[in-house]
Amino acid sequence: MARDLRAAHHGRRGPSGEGPVRRTRLAQQAGLRITELACFEDHRSFRAVVTGEPDEAVLLVSLIRSGCLVLRASGREEFVDPTTGFLLRRGDDAAVAHLARRPDLSTVVQFHQDVHGECPGASGPQVLPVDAGLDLAHRGLVAACRGGADAFEVAERANRLLAGLVGGREPPARLRRASTVAAHRRLVHQACAALIDGPPTAGLEDISRLVGCSPFHLSRVFRAVTGRTLTCYRNQLRVRAVVEELGGARSLRELAAKHGFADQAHLTRLFRRHVGELPKVVRAALRGTAAPARTEQESSTPQTPSSPE
């Protein structure tokens, strides 16, 4: 894969007989690619890292889940393990070496939208500390990808993780200029209107393009202004839209499809999380009838990774 983080590995093979490097695509959407990278080789020599093609605006973040490596960049060598990660921009001259015999497992997040100018310190290669909270956010992103979370939630989780890594949190309103606070509020109002007017399948990249900023900036500002995430707000809108139609004749399956849920089970989980009741219970209340008995399947419906609320 020409555009993935890659190196010319040779050596012992993985546990299932695959090559020394195994890549698993976790998510792919406009402006974002997330890959799980497992390396089973202990090579001491440095191999070049490729971040993207010349015509791409790529910001690459690599977070180690187990094992370790050494990053050589800007004339320095840095040890990278599960307590750290590293950030590269397209064109950065970097290479990695694997010193330990234990295989390493990492998550590689590539941002193809141009967020460089909005990331403090993102002017060159750097190793970033990963505290327990960021580690949980990282693992939550992986779990969301594996659990089938929709593209909007995955994108916002990834952008919020980036903001946490580079320290891109909004200062308190009292420390910002009044003009900046007003501009951020206008941006949030525009984003809310775009979510209300747009199709339920619109992605984070689509909304940010409509309001004229990057997903990274929009996600950060929205949470700072409202105290909640874009994903939470979007889910609340979708659940309210379903409630509006519950008294009608459409089935839950039809409502799930109309309002952008993956399926009826996805609608039921989010509905119960936001409303505190199953859709059929609310439907019965709106119709003035008794709700049908709860089925064993509904009682044991597995929970998807929680939204970044």
N, C-alpha and C positions, 0 to 999 in steps of 0.2 A: 504494500500500500504506500504509494509514493508520498502521500500527504500525512501519514501517521508518524508519530515519534518512532524512530527506528535506528538500528545499528547493525553492522555486519557481524553477526554472531556466528561463532563456530564452536563446537565442543559437545559436551554430553547432552543427551536428549531429555525431554520432560518425562514425567511419570507414566504417561500413556503412550509413549513412543513418538510424540510429536517433536518438532524441532526445539532447539534451545530457547526460543522465544515464542510465547503464545499470546496472541492478541485476541481479545473478545470485545466486540463493539457493544457498548452499553446503551448509547443514545446517539442519534444523528438527526439533526434538524438544521434549519437555516441559521447560520452563524455559530453553530455549536456542534462539537463532536466530543464524545466521552468514550474512552477506551480503557479496558483493563489490560495491563501488560504484566505478564509473568515471565521472568527470566530464570532459567534453570542452570545457567553457566557461571562459573567463577573465573572470569577472565581478568587478569591484572592489567592488561594493556588498555589504553583509552580508545574508545570508538566514538566517532562523530555522531552528534545528535542532529537530526533534521527536523525543523519546526514547521516548514510549509513551503509552498511554491512561491516564486518571486512576485507573482501578481496578487498574493493574498495578504490581508492584514490579520496576522495571527498572533495571539498571545497564548502561550502554552504554560500550563501549571501541572506539575507532576507531584503527586502526594504518595508517599510510601505507606503501605499498609503492613508489610512485614519484610524483614531483610534489611539490606542497606546497599548503598553505592557511594562512589566518590564522583563529584561533579567538578570538571575542570572548565573554567570560564573566566575571561578577563584576566588571565595570568595567575589565577588563584585556584587552589584545590579545596573543595568543601566537602565534608562528610555529611551524607544525607541518610536519615533513618526515619522511623515512624514519628519522631518528635519534630521533624522538619519536612520541608518540601522545597521545590525550587520553581522559579518563574523565568521564562525565556520569551523574548520577542522574535518574530520572524527575522532571520538573518544573523542572529547572535551566534558567535563562534563558541560552541560548547561541545564537550565530550564526556562520556561516563565510563567508569570502570567498576567492576564488581569484585570486591576483595574477599568476601566471605563465601564459604562453601554452601551456606544455606540459601535456597532460592529466594528471590525477592519478588514481591507482588506490589504493584503500584496502580494508581488511577491517573490517567492522563486526560486533562481537560483542555481542549483547544477552542479558543474563542476566535471566530473568524470576523466578527464585527469589530470595528475599530474602537477599542476601549482604552488604548494606550494612554491618550492624553488625560484620561480621568482616573488613572490608577496611580496614587502617590508612590513614587519610587520605582515606577515601571519603566525606567529609562535604560535598563540593562539587566543582564543576568543577576539573579540574587537568590540566596537561600533564605527561606522564611520560617520562623518558628511556628509550630503547630501545637497549640495547647489542647487540653482535653475537650473543650467546647468545640473547637474547630475540627478536631478528630471525629467527634460525634456528628458534626454537620457533614463532613466528608463521607462517613459511613452511611449516614442517612440519605445522601445523594445516591450512593451506589444501591442502597436498598430500594429507593424510589424507582430507579431505572429497572432493577430486576423485578419489582412488584408491578410494573405496568403503569406507573403514574403517567398522567398525560404530559404532552410536550411543554405546556405552559409551566406546570409545576417544576418539571426537571430544569427548565431554563432559569427559573427564578432561584431555585436552590443553588444552581451552579454560580449565578451572578452574586448571590449573597455570600457564598463561600469565598469567592474572589474578593469581595469587599472586606470580609473578615481577615483574610490573609494579608492584604496589603494595607490594612488600617484605614480603609475608605469609609469610615462611619461618619455620619453627619454630626457636627458639633451641636450643642444645645441651641435652641432658637435664640436665647438671650445673648449668645456670643456671635450671632450672625447679623449682618446688616439687614435693616428693614426691607431694603429692595430685594435682597436675596431671598428672604422669607416669603415675600409676596410673589416672587417669580416661581419659587418652588410650589407654592399653593396653586398658582395658575396651572403649572405643569400637572399637578395631581388632579385638578378639576378637569383638564383636558383628557387625561388618561381615563378617568372615571366615565366621562362622556363617550370616549371611544369604546370602552368595554360595554357600555349600555347599548350603543348604536351598532356596534360591529357584530359579525356572526359569532356564535358561541365557540366556534373552532379557531378563532383568531389566536395567534401565538404571541408570546412576549415580544418577539422581534417585530411582528406586525404592528402591535400597539405602540412600541417605542418609535417606530418609523413614522407613524401618524402624528406623534407629538413632537418629533424632531430631536430625539436624543438617543443615546445608546441604552440597551436593556440594563446594563450595569448601573448607569446613572438613574434611570427611572425606578428601578427596584429599590435602590438606596434612598432616594428622595421620598418615594411613596411611604416607605416604612417610617422614615423620620417625621413626616408630616402627620400621618394618620395613626401611627402606632400599630399598624397591622400590615401584613404583606399583600401584595397584588393578588397572589393566589387565593388568600383568604377572602379578599373582597370579591374576586371573580366567582368563587364558589358560592358566596352568599347571594350574589345576583342570580346565579343559575338555580339555586335552591328556591329563591323567592319566585322566580319565573315558573318553576314546576308547581309550587303551591298555588299560584294564580290559576293554573289549569287543572288542578287535581279534581275539582268538582265536575269537570267535563267528562266526555266519553273516551278520550284517548287512554290507551293502556300505558302502564309504567314503561314498558319497552319502547313505545312510541315517544313518550315524553323524554326518555333518556337519549334517544337518537336526536330528537329535535333540539335539545339544549346542550349537546356536545359532550355527554357522558360516554364513557367507553361502552357501557352496557347497563342493564337494569341493576345488576349487583353493585356497580360503581355508584349509580344514583342512590341506591338504598343506603349505602355506607355513608356517603357525604350528607345525605338528608338527615339521617339519624344523628350524625355528629353535630350538625348545625341546629336542628329543630328539637332533638331529643326524643323523637318518636319516629316510627316507621311510616313511610308514605301512605300505606293502606289505612293506618289508624287515622291520620289526618284527613284522608279522603272520606272515610266513613263519617268523621265529625262534620266535615263540610256538607256532606249529603244528608246528615241527620239519620244515619243508619248505624247499626252495630258493625264493628270491624270484624273480619274473619279471624279465626284463631291463628296464632302465630305458628308457622311451620317449623319443624326441626331444622330445616335448611337455613331459614332466616335466623334462627337462634344461634347457629354455629357459623354464620357467614364470616370468613376471615377478614381481618382488618388490613387495609392497605397502609403503607407508611403514612404517617400523619402529615398533613400539609404544613409548610413552614409558617405557622400562624403564631 
